Amino acid sequence: TRAPADIKVSVLNAKEVAGVAKTTSDTLQAAGYATLTPGNAPAQTGTTVHCKAGFESDATALATATGIAGATVQAFPASVPTGAQPDAATADCFIILGK
């Protein structure tokens, strides 16, 4: 695993509650992660963590750091998720907060 400061994380809100991506991003930043500008994503069920190849153990640590029970780790997307901010193109991991 890498140090949290060495992992760029983009948090996206895919639920109908405003501000959760910012709140989660702030929590991760306080834990030492290099957070990018929070954004929105199309609605989804459940919270998912997506990290680049080689960041698998970091993905598990991120899922725990969110404090959200039931967050699952999934493959890194082929392209930046819809609704992400421009700086998300540099992300090592995405966290998508679903309902």
C-alpha positions in Angstrom: 0.0 0.0 0.0 1.0 3.6 -0.7 0.9 6.5 1.8 -2.5 8.2 1.5 -0.8 11.4 0.2 0.4 9.4 -2.8 -3.1 8.5 -3.9 -5.2 11.0 -5.9 -8.9 10.4 -5.1 -11.9 11.8 -6.9 -15.2 11.5 -4.9 -18.4 11.6 -6.9 -22.0 11.9 -5.6 -24.4 9.4 -7.2 -27.2 9.8 -4.6 -29.9 12.4 -4.1 -28.4 14.0 -1.1 -26.4 17.2 -1.8 -23.0 17.7 -0.4 -22.0 14.1 0.3 -19.1 14.0 -2.1 -17.6 17.1 -0.5 -18.1 15.8 3.0 -16.5 12.4 2.1 -13.7 14.2 0.2 -13.0 16.4 3.3 -12.9 13.2 5.5 -10.4 11.6 3.2 -8.3 14.8 3.0 -8.2 14.9 6.8 -6.9 11.3 6.7 -4.1 12.5 4.4 -5.4 11.5 0.9 -4.7 13.8 -2.1 -8.3 14.6 -2.9 -9.4 16.2 -6.2 -12.5 18.4 -6.8 -15.7 16.5 -5.8 -18.3 16.0 -8.5 -21.5 14.2 -9.4 -22.2 11.0 -11.2 -25.3 9.3 -12.6 -27.4 7.7 -9.8 -26.3 4.2 -8.7 -27.1 1.8 -5.9 -24.3 1.3 -3.4 -20.9 2.9 -2.9 -18.1 1.7 -5.1 -14.3 2.3 -5.1 -12.4 2.1 -8.4 -8.6 2.2 -8.4 -6.0 1.8 -11.2 -4.2 -1.5 -11.7 -1.6 -1.8 -9.0 -3.7 0.1 -6.4 -5.8 -2.9 -5.3 -4.8 -2.9 -1.7 -5.2 0.9 -1.7 -8.7 0.5 -2.9 -9.5 -1.7 0.2 -8.0 0.9 2.5 -10.0 3.7 0.8 -13.2 1.7 1.2 -12.5 1.5 4.9 -11.4 5.2 5.1 -14.8 6.4 3.7 -16.5 5.0 6.8 -19.3 3.8 4.6 -20.3 0.2 5.4 -20.7 -2.0 2.4 -18.5 0.0 0.0 -17.3 -2.4 -2.7 -14.1 -2.4 -4.8 -14.5 -2.6 -8.6 -12.3 -2.3 -11.6 -11.1 1.2 -12.7 -13.3 2.6 -15.4 -12.0 2.9 -19.0 -12.8 6.6 -19.0 -13.5 9.3 -16.4 -17.0 8.9 -15.0 -19.7 11.2 -16.3 -20.0 14.3 -14.1 -16.5 14.2 -12.7 -14.6 17.5 -12.6 -11.7 18.1 -15.1 -9.0 17.3 -12.5 -10.5 13.8 -12.2 -8.5 12.8 -15.3 -5.5 12.5 -13.0 -7.2 10.4 -10.4 -5.7 7.1 -9.2 -9.0 6.2 -7.6 -12.7 7.1 -7.8 -15.2 6.7 -5.0 -18.7 6.8 -6.2 -21.2 7.3 -3.4 -24.5 5.7 -4.3 -27.8 5.4 -2.5 
